[in-house]
Amino acid sequence: MTETIGTTQILRTPSPEYDVIAAIAADRFDVPIALVNVADGDDVWMKAKVGLDLCSAPRHVAFCGHVLETAQPLIVEDLAADPRFHDHPLVVGELGARFYAGAPLIGRDGIPFGTLCIIDRRPRTFSERERHTLMLMAGQVIERVELSELRQRERSAAVIDQTTTDAFITCDRHGQVNHWNAAAEALFDWSRDEALGRPITFIIPASMRDAHVAGFDRLVASADAQPMRVVEIPALRRDGSEVYVELTLGVHRVKDEVTIVSILRDATARRRLQNEREASRALTDSIVENMPAAVYAKSSATNRYVFVNRAFEQLSGRSRDQIIGRTWGEIFPEDDLDAYRGYTARAMAAAGPITIERTMTRPDGSVRQLEATKVRSMSSDGEAILLGFAEDVTEQKEANRRLSYLAHHDPLTGLLNRVRFGEIVNECIASGGAPAIVCLDLDRFKIVNDLYGHAAGDEVLVEAAQRITYVSGCPVARLGGDEFAILVADADSAGRIARRTVDALARPFGIRDRGVGIGASAGVAVHQTGNAGGSDLVLRNADLALYRAKSEGRNQWCFFEPAMDDAARERRQVEADLRSALQRGEIHVEYQPLADASTGKVISFEALARWDHPRLGRIAPGMFIPIAEESGLMPDLGRFVLRTATTEAATWDPELKVAVNLSPAQMEDDGIVEEIGAILIWSGLAPQRLEVEVTEGMLIRDTARGIKMLTALRALGVSVAMDDFGTGYSSLNYFRTFPFDKVKIDQAFIRDMDDNPQSLAIVQAVIGLGRGLGMPVVAEGVETPAQLARLRAEGCDVVQGYHIGRPAMIDTFKDGTILLSLAERAGVGMPVTLAG
């Protein structure tokens, strides 16, 4: 263990050399006790001793305590007579000390670290010469201590020199190397023997040698003490490569001797780490600078911005120069400063980050919605700062608002959608209300879509929505397609609102500068209090009432009745049965004759599908044909009728024509022409004996495709007739555009022509047009002699209807008992018999 007093270090172990000095002192002064004492805080311990068995003593008890305090020799010739010590334990005790002489041991720093003293058990005189001798011997102790320190330092320096990883190099005033340790050998790859005596410039790069020599000379010539300096410079290795070193340089002067001390540490790893840190910092700075989120930092002490990235500049619409060093209130005076201060206080007090929403006003006055995360942090110099990360969520919030709107509204009309409408109805019912629902459907919307396109259809839907909303004054929804619904909280006014809405939709819609009549039908259902069903039940009932209104002639409205539910269930059962009716043989084909109006001769038959249900009996075509079209069964049904009709007609004598209706679903099949051709070959019927009837609605959806299909059918040899002319949006342009062989006037005009001048005018116009174009005209629905006579008078070519013959099995016509001649009905001709 080493004891340090001031700058003096003494090993706390016995040392023979000190024991020798103590023994010499005892002998020289002829005393029984001689001591070398060392101070140790409140104690003193004996580094060397003669004649005393103590190792240490309290400082206030030992006589040397007085010497240490005064740093002066102490001579007491008779301790018992001295008032300071006469009752001292060492005087009156077992030791019986009567004489004491002590000299201080003072280190280089002027601090006493111990004493050399002698003690006698009898009083004695002590001459000045003896005092001087004691002081000289104390000097010898001091020299021994200093020499010991020097040796210890040298040993420590040698250990450090040989074990340190720092190169330790010294030079004389001429720059010659006089010390080169092992670390220098490892660093520069020059051995000690090779380096000693060489100019230090051999490890200095050539480009720096002149500057080094000049600096070295100035350092040597300077008389002032030079502090140790640390610099980083490149140095040369033996192989000529450069290595960066941290150089600690100092000057040691002893009289005229000058030693330049250099400590060099390999800076390669540190520089690499520093470069990596700088690269990492540069990368981090680049990432932060180019982050899409706005990043900023503010001093918590001043609340002023100290950093913003590019995204913050773009977000705020301001440059860094306009932001750094300013507060939020100075930059954004338009925004809520109190709220901002509250956010900041919360962030600085929170243990972690907080997220807030706020607005930011740009210089152009635009306001952006922000989502910001704030967190308290510390800067590199220990200052509390507030870090923030802000993201512009203006568009996102607008998109969310739009999505929320679209989740409950129809994007085209802006009306409520089905989901939201159902929720509102349920809310009304849950609050104890008994609301009514009016379901509306545009009657002729599909024709508008087909004729004018979907853009025009959308315009109609938007205007219809506006009319319904204006007239009803109630919540309105678009359920899908051209179907709308109105929620009427006061059920008593539901009928009035339904009527007014139907009337409003009956007014023509403006389409391409034309007024087009579309019309609408409506069904009304009222929620029955106590009924467990919610909006779904009321909507279903209103939809059933709507279906009834449409089936009764359209452009009208009616209330739901329980019987409608029964009818709907029956309709669903019919649909289910229809799917297997063909396989069970319940569907067959009947034929209705067409006759030459002038001669009364039957010239062809139209094939018609009929269904005899095993439970319900004969089901009207007006019921099961729409069901077949809606359920996707029409292609199979149409194929069955075509196969049956061509097979039957192939056996007829005379070889009359047979007409078959093509459904919209069949017309949409790109392979329909090839299918008809294959059926003709399969049945053996000549193509010239087959006529297909199509409606205008099938063709106007895709005019080019319709022309191509009809042209292909005619090329096959099959004739084509336009069925139900006068319904829909009949146009004279059709006769020029589409390759028809015949046109059939819809039975509605024939039925009304005796009482309705407009219907008669249409019949006359179509007959005249057909005559002018050389195209036969067929009048459908001829049911009375008067109608037949009128059509003859107008020059109609062909007639069809119950007055000519009802649809029946073909065998019925072969024996002539059912088909009465037109001569008997109109006074011309004879009964017609078909040969079997």
BAZATI-105484 format. One record per residue (C-alpha): z, x, y; residue in one letter. Coordinates in steps of 0.02 Angstrom, whole numbers, padded with zeros to 5 digits, always signed. Layout:
BAZATI-105484
ZXYA ...
END
This chain:
BAZATI-105484
+00000+00000+00000M -00044+00062+00173T +00066+00033+00325E -00022+00020+00493T +00073+00048+00655I -00043+00038+00804G -00195+00134+00745T -00094+00246+00629T -00110+00214+00442Q +00019+00285+00318I +00023+00258+00131L +00189+00182+00081R +00212+00299-00065T +00312+00464-00085P +00212+00618-00033S +00266+00796-00083P +00204+00871+00079E +00322+00760+00177Y +00463+00799+00057D +00435+00985+00093V +00452+00956+00280I +00614+00857+00253A +00682+00997+00143A +00635+01131+00270I +00721+01031+00408A +00879+01015+00306A +00879+01200+00270D +00831+01256+00444R +00967+01154+00527F +01093+01172+00384D +01124+00988+00367V +01149+00886+00209P +01028+00746+00259I +00850+00754+00326A +00731+00605+00335L +00552+00559+00380V +00563+00375+00427N +00419+00253+00457V +00436+00091+00553A +00399-00067+00457D +00423-00217+00569G +00610-00253+00571D +00644-00117+00445D +00617+00070+00426V +00576+00152+00260W +00597+00331+00205M +00431+00420+00180K +00529+00577+00134A +00717+00609+00113K +00844+00742+00072V +01027+00702+00036G +01015+00513+00048L +00980+00387-00088D +00919+00244+00024L +00737+00186+00024C +00743+00078+00181S +00862+00006+00309A +00859-00126+00443P +00788-00061+00604R +00938-00115+00707H +01056-00021+00589V +00958+00140+00573A +00989+00271+00707F +00800+00297+00722C +00784+00121+00793G +00842+00194+00958H +00710+00331+00949V +00572+00207+00909L +00622+00098+01057E +00627+00241+01184T +00494+00355+01107A +00613+00497+01156Q +00717+00618+01052P +00897+00562+01020L +01038+00692+01000I +01215+00633+00964V +01331+00780+00928E +01479+00668+00881D +01438+00492+00829L +01621+00441+00817A +01651+00490+00998A +01495+00404+01064D +01532+00225+01121P +01361+00170+01056R +01395+00223+00878F +01583+00246+00851H +01595+00087+00749D +01423+00101+00670H +01421+00062+00482P +01341+00229+00445L +01485+00314+00541V +01635+00218+00478V +01560+00181+00309G +01539+00281+00150E +01405+00393+00226L +01528+00455+00359G +01392+00516+00478A +01457+00615+00628R +01300+00703+00693F +01122+00637+00721Y +00965+00716+00793A +00796+00625+00787G +00624+00660+00858A +00491+00523+00875P +00327+00528+00778L +00195+00468+00903I +00016+00426+00853G -00145+00459+00949R -00129+00290+01031D +00042+00337+01103G +00138+00216+00993I +00287+00287+00895P +00268+00251+00711F +00422+00342+00642G +00549+00481+00661T +00598+00651+00592L +00788+00658+00592C +00934+00758+00526I +01112+00695+00492I +01275+00790+00465D +01445+00728+00409R +01532+00836+00538R +01513+00849+00726P +01411+00994+00790R +01323+01061+00943T +01133+01059+00955F +01049+01187+01067S +00891+01166+01167E +00807+01289+01052R +00855+01182+00902E +00792+01028+00994R +00626+01117+01022H +00617+01167+00840T +00646+00987+00786L +00506+00929+00900M +00388+01060+00826L +00431+01004+00651M +00399+00821+00705A +00228+00881+00766G +00194+00950+00593Q +00232+00779+00519V +00114+00701+00644I -00023+00826+00597E +00004+00787+00413R -00015+00600+00451V -00173+00626+00554E -00245+00742+00422L -00208+00613+00289S -00293+00481+00394E -00443+00593+00419L -00457+00626+00233R -00441+00442+00196Q -00575+00400+00321R -00687+00534+00250E -00661+00468+00075R -00695+00290+00134S -00847+00346+00231A -00911+00438+00079A -00888+00285-00031V -00971+00174+00096I -01109+00300+00124D -01148+00308-00061Q -01125+00125-00105T -01192+00032+00046T -01366-00043+00039T -01391+00007+00221D -01479+00171+00255A -01363+00288+00349F -01455+00425+00443I -01393+00548+00575T -01489+00671+00683C -01443+00812+00797D -01493+00818+00980R -01664+00885+00929H -01700+00739+00815G -01677+00838+00655Q -01606+00738+00511V -01436+00802+00457N -01377+00657+00351H -01478+00547+00231W -01384+00435+00111N -01435+00358-00056A -01485+00193+00027A -01604+00291+00141A -01680+00370-00014E -01706+00198-00091A -01775+00122+00068L -01900+00258+00115F -01929+00341-00055D -01889+00513+00017W -01749+00612-00068S -01603+00682+00031R -01663+00859+00008D -01837+00812+00069E -01770+00723+00221A -01637+00842+00284L -01699+00953+00424G -01856+00854+00457R -01890+00771+00624P -01841+00590+00616I -02016+00546+00675T -02081+00559+00498F -02020+00381+00467I -02086+00317+00635I -02261+00237+00635P -02389+00343+00730A -02418+00207+00859S -02234+00209+00907M -02191+00395+00899R -02221+00436+01082D -02113+00293+01138A -01981+00342+01009H -01974+00524+01067V -01958+00470+01250A -01820+00349+01210G -01731+00475+01098F -01731+00606+01236D -01662+00484+01363R -01525+00435+01242L -01475+00618+01213V -01482+00661+01398A -01376+00515+01453S -01201+00567+01497A -01135+00391+01488D -01065+00320+01327A -01199+00216+01245Q -01149+00058+01154P -01218+00027+00982M -01383-00065+00995R -01470-00171+00864V -01660-00184+00865V -01792-00229+00738E -01932-00104+00715I -02061-00055+00585P -02031+00106+00487A -02139+00208+00369L -02112+00226+00184R -02168+00377+00086R -02327+00286+00030D -02373+00249+00211G -02329+00065+00202S -02225-00010+00339E -02058-00094+00315V -01967-00189+00450Y -01788-00132+00474V -01641-00187+00579E -01589-00027+00670L -01412-00006+00735T -01413+00148+00847L -01268+00242+00923G -01225+00412+01000V -01075+00518+00949H -01026+00660+01068R -00900+00798+01035V -00903+00919+01180K -01081+00984+01183D -01123+00919+01010E -01226+00760+01005V -01254+00659+00846T -01372+00511+00843I -01311+00386+00715V -01434+00263+00639S -01395+00123+00519I -01552+00041+00450L -01555-00120+00349R -01709-00182+00258D -01763-00337+00353A -01899-00388+00230T -01798-00525+00145A -01725-00584+00309R -01894-00588+00393R -01967-00679+00244R -01825-00804+00251L -01845-00814+00439Q -02033-00841+00421N -02001-00972+00289E -01876-01056+00403R -01996-01046+00549E -02135-01114+00440A -02020-01250+00377S -01967-01289+00554R -02149-01289+00611A -02191-01405+00467L -02044-01516+00509T -02093-01515+00693D -02271-01557+00644S -02213-01698+00530I -02098-01768+00663V -02232-01747+00796E -02363-01836+00691N -02255-01968+00611M -02320-02145+00641P -02142-02196+00686A -02079-02156+00859A -01942-02023+00851V -01826-01979+00994Y -01661-01892+01032A -01541-01918+01176K -01389-01827+01238S -01234-01932+01212S -01152-01851+01363A -01291-01893+01487T -01382-02030+01392N -01544-01942+01439R -01691-01911+01324Y -01705-01732+01261V -01848-01758+01137F -01985-01882+01097V -02134-01866+00981N -02315-01916+01006R -02290-02088+00928A -02153-02125+01056F -02273-02078+01196E -02404-02195+01124Q -02280-02333+01092L -02203-02326+01266S -02366-02294+01357G -02285-02146+01446R -02301-01957+01434S -02161-01837+01385R -02146-01782+01565D -02108-01961+01613Q -01975-01977+01478I -01881-01813+01450I -01728-01798+01561G -01725-01983+01604R -01619-02128+01542T -01679-02289+01463W -01641-02386+01620G -01744-02266+01726E -01893-02274+01608I -01888-02458+01559F -01809-02551+01705P -01886-02716+01649E -01790-02720+01484D -01613-02780+01447D -01506-02630+01493L -01340-02710+01443D -01406-02748+01268A -01471-02571+01256Y -01303-02498+01304R -01220-02606+01173G -01339-02541+01038Y -01305-02362+01090T -01116-02384+01088A -01126-02462+00914R -01231-02317+00850A -01116-02184+00921M -00963-02269+00846A -01040-02306+00676A -01013-02193+00525A -01196-02207+00477G -01362-02272+00544P -01382-02445+00618I -01542-02545+00631T -01579-02658+00778I -01725-02756+00850E -01771-02746+01032R -01917-02754+01152T -02002-02619+01254M -02106-02653+01409T -02256-02541+01438R -02321-02492+01610P -02462-02619+01593D -02333-02757+01573G -02363-02787+01388S -02206-02809+01283V -02191-02732+01111R -02071-02785+00975Q -01975-02638+00901L -01870-02609+00747E -01761-02458+00783A -01639-02357+00679T -01506-02260+00774K -01386-02131+00706V -01259-02013+00783R -01294-01829+00750S -01257-01654+00815M -01375-01532+00899S -01385-01349+00850S -01266-01303+00990D -01136-01431+00934G -01176-01567+01062E -01167-01747+01005A -01339-01828+01011I -01413-01996+00967L -01564-01991+00852L -01680-02139+00849G -01827-02196+00744F -01927-02341+00814A -02072-02436+00737E -02188-02555+00827D -02177-02718+00728V -02267-02828+00854T -02418-02857+00743E -02309-02870+00588Q -02200-03003+00668K -02355-03096+00727E -02426-03083+00551A -02262-03147+00478N -02261-03288+00602R -02440-03327+00556R -02400-03318+00370L -02252-03432+00397S -02365-03550+00491Y -02499-03543+00356L -02368-03572+00222A -02340-03743+00299H -02505-03784+00384H -02687-03803+00344D -02781-03655+00421P -02936-03756+00465L -02863-03909+00550T -02688-03849+00595G -02614-04000+00508L -02468-03990+00387L -02516-03937+00211N -02470-04030+00052R -02312-03927+00020V -02239-03949+00193R -02289-04132+00199F -02198-04162+00035G -02043-04076+00105E -02043-04185+00261I -02064-04343+00157V -01919-04291+00044N -01812-04252+00196E -01848-04426+00265C -01804-04507+00098I -01646-04400+00079A -01586-04459+00250S -01593-04639+00190G -01766-04684+00254G -01898-04789+00167A -02057-04712+00237P -02236-04760+00200A -02378-04640+00163I -02557-04675+00210V -02683-04575+00107C -02858-04562+00181L -03021-04498+00111D -03186-04478+00204L -03315-04588+00116D -03476-04490+00143R -03410-04315+00176F -03490-04238+00023K -03661-04293+00082I -03629-04215+00253V -03580-04051+00169N -03735-04053+00059D -03855-04101+00198L -03789-04002+00347Y -03690-03862+00265G -03507-03814+00256H -03495-03762+00438A -03541-03938+00492A -03422-04005+00361G -03280-03903+00435D -03319-03972+00608E -03308-04148+00538V -03140-04110+00457L -03070-04040+00620V -03127-04191+00721E -03064-04309+00587A -02893-04224+00594A -02890-04244+00783Q -02934-04428+00772R -02803-04463+00638I -02667-04371+00735T -02710-04459+00898Y -02720-04634+00825V -02570-04624+00709S -02447-04529+00818G -02360-04478+00656C -02347-04318+00551P -02517-04288+00471V -02566-04173+00328A -02727-04115+00252R -02697-04127+00066L -02859-04038+00020G -03046-04060+00038G -03076-04217+00142D -02911-04299+00096E -02776-04329+00227F -02603-04408+00227A -02496-04489+00362I -02307-04506+00355L -02254-04670+00435V -02065-04677+00455A -02072-04861+00504D -02151-04936+00349A -02182-05102+00440D -02315-05018+00549S -02403-04930+00404A -02537-05066+00385G -02577-05065+00570R -02590-04876+00573I -02700-04875+00417A -02818-05003+00496R -02827-04911+00663R -02859-04746+00576T -02998-04816+00466V -03077-04894+00622D -03064-04728+00716A -03150-04635+00574L -03287-04767+00563A -03355-04709+00730R -03503-04588+00710P -03468-04401+00709F -03577-04288+00815G -03671-04167+00703I -03811-04063+00776R -03836-04184+00919D -03843-04330+00800R -03719-04470+00773G -03680-04477+00588V -03579-04618+00510G -03457-04557+00380I -03316-04683+00371G -03154-04674+00275A -03047-04771+00154S -02858-04777+00151A -02719-04821+00032G -02541-04862+00083V -02382-04844-00020A -02202-04874+00034V -02053-04784-00040H -01942-04908-00127Q -01756-04883-00091T -01665-04839-00249G -01821-04767-00329N -01783-04597-00405A -01956-04532-00367G -01981-04430-00210G -02136-04381-00112S -02240-04352-00269D -02220-04533-00324L -02259-04606-00153V -02411-04493-00134L -02473-04540-00307R -02455-04725-00269N -02544-04705-00102A -02683-04611-00191D -02701-04754-00317L -02715-04877-00173A -02846-04763-00094L -02944-04763-00257Y -02940-04953-00258R -03001-04961-00078A -03147-04848-00119K -03193-04947-00273S -03196-05108-00171E -03329-05051-00052G -03259-04908+00053R -03223-04905+00240N -03070-05012+00208Q -02887-04997+00161W -02762-05078+00046C -02579-05070-00005F -02519-05004-00171F -02480-05134-00304E -02394-05100-00469P -02549-05160-00561A -02643-05011-00488M -02528-04898-00586D -02577-04989-00744D -02759-04971-00697A -02736-04786-00665A -02654-04764-00834R -02797-04859-00913E -02922-04748-00823R -02833-04593-00888R -02838-04667-01063Q -03023-04703-01042V -03052-04523-00992E -02956-04461-01144A -03054-04578-01260D -03220-04532-01181L -03199-04352-01239R -03215-04407-01420S -03323-04561-01397A -03487-04468-01432L -03419-04396-01594Q -03357-04567-01649R -03526-04648-01614G -03455-04769-01485E -03588-04727-01356I -03766-04785-01380H -03924-04804-01276V -03994-04968-01211E -04159-04991-01121Y -04207-05093-00969Q -04392-05135-00944P -04495-05096-00789L -04646-05210-00760A -04803-05203-00657D -04764-05322-00514A -04940-05393-00504S -04982-05413-00690T -04810-05437-00763G -04847-05307-00895K -04703-05197-00953V -04754-05019-00918I -04594-04919-00959S -04410-04925-01000F -04260-04842-00920E -04134-04771-01044A -03953-04815-01001L -03792-04759-01087A -03674-04895-01147R -03499-04878-01220W -03418-05002-01338D -03235-04954-01346H -03148-05005-01508P -02998-05076-01413R -03060-05112-01237L -03233-05175-01285G -03384-05143-01174R -03336-05023-01034I -03444-05037-00878A -03553-04887-00836P -03483-04893-00660G -03316-04844-00735M -03354-04716-00869F -03502-04627-00786I -03396-04566-00637P -03260-04517-00760I -03386-04416-00860A -03446-04329-00702E -03269-04288-00643E -03209-04228-00813S -03358-04115-00849G -03424-04222-00993L -03584-04272-00905M -03693-04130-00974P -03652-04181-01153D -03676-04366-01115L -03841-04334-01024G -03902-04225-01168R -03860-04365-01292F -03955-04497-01191V -04106-04381-01171L -04113-04340-01356R -04090-04521-01409T -04215-04590-01284A -04353-04464-01324T -04328-04488-01511T -04338-04679-01492E -04488-04674-01374A -04585-04562-01492A -04590-04712-01615T -04649-04842-01490W -04814-04932-01502D -04886-04951-01373P -04838-04779-01308E -04743-04830-01152L -04649-04712-01039K -04461-04690-01047V -04357-04644-00893A -04195-04545-00906V -04071-04511-00765N -04023-04329-00734L -03844-04309-00675S -03792-04185-00538P -03707-04079-00671A -03869-04067-00770Q -03968-04023-00614M -03849-03880-00578E -03891-03803-00747D -04024-03668-00721D -04085-03697-00899G -04114-03885-00884I -04304-03872-00879V -04307-03764-01036E -04185-03885-01120E -04295-04036-01081I -04446-03944-01147G -04353-03901-01308A -04296-04082-01331I -04474-04145-01307L -04536-04026-01442I -04391-04073-01556W -04419-04262-01534S -04609-04255-01537G -04626-04354-01375L -04771-04307-01262A -04708-04241-01095P -04819-04365-01000Q -04716-04508-01074R -04552-04444-01003L -04493-04480-00827E -04335-04407-00752V -04245-04493-00610E -04149-04390-00482V -04054-04438-00324T -04079-04357-00155E -03902-04288-00155G -03944-04174-00301M -04085-04093-00204L -04022-04072-00027I -03881-03952-00079R -04011-03818-00115D -04185-03871-00060T -04275-03717-00122A -04195-03730-00293R -04234-03917-00301G -04417-03889-00261I -04428-03753-00393K -04347-03863-00526M -04453-04018-00491L -04611-03913-00487T -04566-03839-00656A -04536-04012-00730L -04705-04074-00667R -04787-03917-00736A -04711-03965-00902L -04798-04133-00887G -04642-04235-00849V -04650-04354-00701S -04511-04362-00571V -04443-04515-00480A -04327-04522-00331M -04188-04642-00377D -04085-04751-00257D -04192-04713-00104F -04113-04781+00054G -03936-04727+00013T -03862-04565+00074G -03966-04479+00209Y -04140-04527+00155S -04274-04441+00254S -04462-04462+00260L -04469-04275+00254N -04419-04283+00070Y -04589-04355+00024F -04672-04202+00100R -04546-04076+00037T -04513-04129-00143F -04647-04162-00276P -04604-04342-00323F -04715-04454-00428D -04623-04615-00390K -04488-04684-00275V -04360-04817-00320K -04286-04928-00184I -04099-04951-00206D -04049-05123-00266Q -03935-05150-00116A -04087-05173-00003F -04172-05290-00128I -04015-05395-00144R -03998-05416+00046D -04180-05427+00101M -04185-05617+00102D -04036-05627+00221D -04041-05461+00312N -04194-05423+00419P -04148-05239+00424Q -04146-05227+00234S -04314-05315+00226L -04385-05197+00357A -04330-05047+00254I -04409-05120+00096V -04572-05153+00189Q -04571-04978+00263A -04544-04891+00097V -04679-04995+00011I -04800-04957+00152G -04757-04773+00148L -04784-04766-00040G -04951-04851-00023R -05004-04728+00111G -04951-04579+00006L -05025-04649-00154G -04850-04650-00231M -04792-04800-00338P -04637-04890-00271V -04509-04969-00389V -04392-05107-00330A -04225-05103-00422E -04107-05250-00443G -04235-05393-00446V -04130-05539-00501E -04218-05697-00434T -04394-05772-00434P -04388-05770-00244A -04356-05585-00239Q -04498-05555-00360L -04617-05663-00259A -04571-05576-00098R -04597-05404-00173L -04768-05456-00239R -04812-05519-00068A -04762-05353+00010E -04869-05258-00116G -04729-05178-00219C -04797-05088-00371D -04659-05098-00502V -04506-05209-00523V -04344-05188-00623Q -04191-05298-00638G -04106-05437-00733Y -04247-05556-00689H -04367-05441-00779I -04251-05397-00923G -04072-05348-00953R -04031-05182-01038P -04030-05201-01227A -04061-05110-01388M -04245-05066-01406I -04262-05169-01565D -04222-05322-01461T -04386-05301-01368F -04495-05270-01520K -04500-05451-01583D -04531-05524-01409G -04387-05649-01417T -04287-05575-01275I -04420-05516-01154L -04497-05669-01074L -04663-05642-00991S -04674-05631-00806L -04810-05762-00821A -04682-05889-00880E -04563-05837-00742R -04689-05821-00604A -04841-05913-00671G -04941-05761-00721V -04969-05671-00887G -04916-05691-01068M -04762-05637-01168P -04764-05453-01209V -04731-05395-01386T -04701-05217-01436L -04778-05173-01603A -04657-05095-01726G 
END
